[in-house]
Amino acid sequence: MAWQRKILRVDLTAGTCTQEALNMEWAKAYLGQRGLATKYFVEEVAPSVEPLSPANKLIFATGPLTGTMASTGGRYSVITKGPLTGAIACSNSGGYWGAELKMAGWDMIIFEGRAATPVYLHLENDTATLHDASDLWGKTTWETEPALRKKHQDSQLKISSIGRAGENGVLYAAIINDLHRAAGRSGVGAVMGSKNLKAIAVRGTLGVAGIKDPKAFMKATAAAKKVLADNAVTGEGLPKFGTQVLMNVINESGAMPTRNAQDIQFDGAKDISAEAMHAPRVTDGKANLVTNQACFGCTIACGRISKIDQTHYTVVNKPEYWGASGGLEYEAAWALGSANGVNDLEALTFANFLCNEDGFDPISFGATVGAVMELYEMGVLTKEQLGIEAPFGSAKALTYFAGLTARGEGFGQEIGLGSKRLTAKYGHPDLSMTVKGQEFPAYDPRGIQGMGLTYATSNRGACHLRSYTVASEILGIPIKTDPLATEGKAGLVKAFQDATAVFDSAGICVFTSFAWTLVDVAPQLEAACEGDWSLDNLNVVGERIWNMERQFNNAAGFTAKDDSLPKRLLTEAAKTGPAKGLVAGLSKMLPEYYSERGWDTEGRPTAATVERLGL
Amino acid sequence: MMKSLHIEAAKCTGCLQCEMACSFENYGVFNPAKSRIKVFEFHDTGTKVPYTCTQCAEAWCLKACPVDAITKDKHTGAMMVNEATCVGCKVCTIACPFGTINYVADTGKVQKCDLCEGSPACADACPTGAITYIDADSTGIDRMRSWAAKLENQTVGHAD
């Protein structure tokens, strides 16, 4: 079967590494990665746990399809209680690290406790060793990766690490692997930092064997790859333009939160779009985009590799930033750009490089800068406090703040706490564009109503990757629904949430769902894994995972009141575009959603629901 | 028709489907560490390059082998390692200028690309056409065609 059936438990307090058998009963009910690791987490950790305390745990988990020939089968997730939100956190990353962990013979690693001094974990197949990381503390992820390869004389080591943001307690610090792939959201990097864990360096040469029916698996994965190749989004749009294919589309749909969601369309969108990344620059005649790149096993290859214009103010005399590295994805381009009214593509690329280099989430960072700029324009924050003039549209302020946040200096320390804490401190909590403390991403719920319900009910705080109804409401996948209507969105959101939980638990990328449904996933899982992975059961597994996460959050103190949206989205109507005059119609959707979910009016799964899902 | 593996690095995305296909074909396991084709990523330039044995017409490995364990397959032209004969002396790995024949500690033998008996799994798995298996005598035909197209356009341009 496609699980390695083995987990590694690392007690950082005691400094021990112990091997355990994977709980196969749980694997058959929760699949892997997000679902299975969350099951371990909720069984072992009290919901009231302080996220940055030694009692919190941090789980790195692969799925059954990770490290196989299933397209996009290279994912891993990091599960913990998030410090930004206080809710369950689950951040998913691609690159090559997840597959390497699986190849080393492990399904997951559970970290517990806290090391007295900085350490890193070195894994060479079965051999797990904790090493002193004092000399790496204070280094960026871009310095840490080559340093560990040199130290272990192993050029093929794959490394997942935190930069200075994770060390300094930036509440939306990310964990970075392969230089520019990120378990980006909810502050999983801050938890890693709080444990004094700098990095996990892995070399796996055992591979993934034991596929249940190899012949059927090769047939199923080949058929599924053809579906991706033949689809306009996964076969053409994403490889050529990346997720940035959305920039102009969403802007024209009138659903682009702009200048801290004061506006819903950004006049500079075209300057920071996929098309702009392809266009030759006036300065040097070269395009910002160098090439696309796949993660492990991915036949879509949406990743962006960019080079910054060497004459741009951000990198003059800084040759360390002249090479190619991870370029702008749509969410980053929006958060660093539209959310702040900044249309300087090179400045956004530079800020994105810093987010990767020191490990922090560009969505929460960019959206927090948006709130700072609004407070600056209101006169609440001043140049003296900030260290720079910071009106909307200032690329210089954006890149200055990115540097401060990366290094934990000056006002960067306040930006690193996220917009909820920052706006509350300065007396304007309504200017925080967050749900459950996490900044919402690049789709305005006034223009795409389903995303309002998505943000309000997401188990990890506002997020597009828990139910991407944009696919249906804008792109017509799998069916077209009206983005301005609230009718029917409760059922749509539930369906997307449950299906996404399965994708995230299987070891594959949710971007496949532009072309695949669970109908395409089921045969791949059935051929790879023992157990019942029929379409019907997968729907139940997804719903079970969703409710398990919800129960943890409820027990952690969240209530129906937290299933809300920023006041601005509920009371200030869109000024332009197709959604002009509309606010987010959350109150029309939420009661229906609770009912569809089998929850009571307080948002708690009823006894019947708990029973039905075997929770 | 004799065929060759043909690699166009510019089309490679670094997905490693080829490495998994190779290890699965030869060992029944998804394991890039056992792959005979390797993809190299050059981060600073964003370049990804698949690399494997070119099946030299006059093969250094074949000539260096002291026990004649390497022979040329007359159907595919691939240099084949006879594992029963190979003594694991590694002289071929020293002789090969390209590093594409390697010792495997688990088996005590060397391994290299054998073109999968004329149906290379890597080419079959490559989603972008970066690895193809084509007429050995015309591996440059597509490149010639693309340049020819440019030349024709230029000629038209001059005529104006």
Chai-1 contact restraints between the chains, C-beta under 6 A:
chainA,res_idxA,chainB,res_idxB,connection_type,confidence,min_distance_angstrom,max_distance_angstrom,comment,restraint_id
A,G67,B,F30,contact,1.0,0.0,6.0,A-B,restraint_1
A,T68,B,F30,contact,1.0,0.0,6.0,A-B,restraint_2
A,M69,B,M20,contact,1.0,0.0,6.0,A-B,restraint_3
A,T205,B,A33,contact,1.0,0.0,6.0,A-B,restraint_4
A,G207,B,V29,contact,1.0,0.0,6.0,A-B,restraint_5
A,G207,B,F30,contact,1.0,0.0,6.0,A-B,restraint_6
A,G207,B,N31,contact,1.0,0.0,6.0,A-B,restraint_7
A,V208,B,F30,contact,1.0,0.0,6.0,A-B,restraint_8
A,A209,B,V29,contact,1.0,0.0,6.0,A-B,restraint_9
A,V290,B,G46,contact,1.0,0.0,6.0,A-B,restraint_10
A,T291,B,G46,contact,1.0,0.0,6.0,A-B,restraint_11
A,Q293,B,T13,contact,1.0,0.0,6.0,A-B,restraint_12
A,Q293,B,G14,contact,1.0,0.0,6.0,A-B,restraint_13
A,A294,B,T13,contact,1.0,0.0,6.0,A-B,restraint_14
A,A294,B,G14,contact,1.0,0.0,6.0,A-B,restraint_15
A,A294,B,C15,contact,1.0,0.0,6.0,A-B,restraint_16
A,F296,B,L16,contact,1.0,0.0,6.0,A-B,restraint_17
A,C298,B,C15,contact,1.0,0.0,6.0,A-B,restraint_18
A,T299,B,P127,contact,1.0,0.0,6.0,A-B,restraint_19
A,A301,B,T13,contact,1.0,0.0,6.0,A-B,restraint_20
A,I305,B,G46,contact,1.0,0.0,6.0,A-B,restraint_21
A,G323,B,D44,contact,1.0,0.0,6.0,A-B,restraint_22
A,A324,B,D44,contact,1.0,0.0,6.0,A-B,restraint_23
A,A324,B,T45,contact,1.0,0.0,6.0,A-B,restraint_24
A,A324,B,G46,contact,1.0,0.0,6.0,A-B,restraint_25
